[in-house]
Amino acid sequence: MKILIIGDVVGSPGRNIMKRALPLVLRKYDVDYCIANVENAAGGFGITPDLFREFQQMGVDCMTTGNHVWDKKEIIPAIDGLPQLLRPANYPAAQPGKGSYVGLAKDSRVPVATLNLSGRVFMNGAIDDPFERARRDVEALRKEAAVIVVDMHAEATSEKNAMGHFLDGKVSAVVGTHTHVPTCDHRVLAKGTAYCTDLGMTGPYDSVIGVDKDTIIARFTSGMPGRFETAKEDARFAAAVVDVDQSTGRARGIDRMFLSDADLDAWPS
């Protein structure tokens, strides 16, 4: 089976190129299940119930988040009623929402589990040990699904890389999000887990990780604060397709993509 995993969707530029790319990618790769990180979808910061529904209509089966999950306050009372929208499982138990979800692949109806984790290195807030949480949750999820995908939302590449090796052979894929910069280390690890340190953002690359570049340059050069505005130009669709043996849950391959409007213009009909 084929699982599409989309990197951090940033603002309207990310949503717009996703609307254009997703039908083409779903068809070309014959995708069975689609996961997207949506924590930056609402103006670059947070997610709303309306945008959740918009992503569902696009064909996204499960949505992950991270440190910006609570930036739009209207999601707080809503998230318990949106089981396909995750917050990191290792956030405090008192927070609303869940950190994992088991859905069904579109045609085969094979169960697919998604686990959302947050790293702790250089990340703020009360965050439990992601490795211990991963061990416990993966053990439980394997009773429901052979196919398990982990979104490791983390700043440090070492922490993401360590999680990939920690879960190698136990899950189908470990992919990193959060840094908005795509890495080219996608591969299948020794025991059968597909891995990529960061999928990159689905959003505007004429920017500094999605934010208007002049604002960020001014902050670095002057030391003065400035209002963050989502950039608008050079949107890219950043994602990976993982080929999984649905009976064993082991990955057979991972194919990363980084598509511009020009790439989509040249896409075969």
Secondary structure by P-SEA (a helix, b strand, c coil): cbbbbbcccccaaaaaaaaacaaaaaaaacccbbbbbcccccccccccaaaaaaaaaacccbbbbccccccccccccccccccccccccccccccccccbbbbbccccccbbbbbbbbbccccccccccaaaaaaaaaaaaaacccbbbbbcccccaaaaaaaaaaacccccbbbbcccccccccccccccbbbbbccccccccccccccccaaaaaaaaaccbbbbbbbbbcbbbbbbbbbbbccccccccbbbbbbbcaaaaaaccc
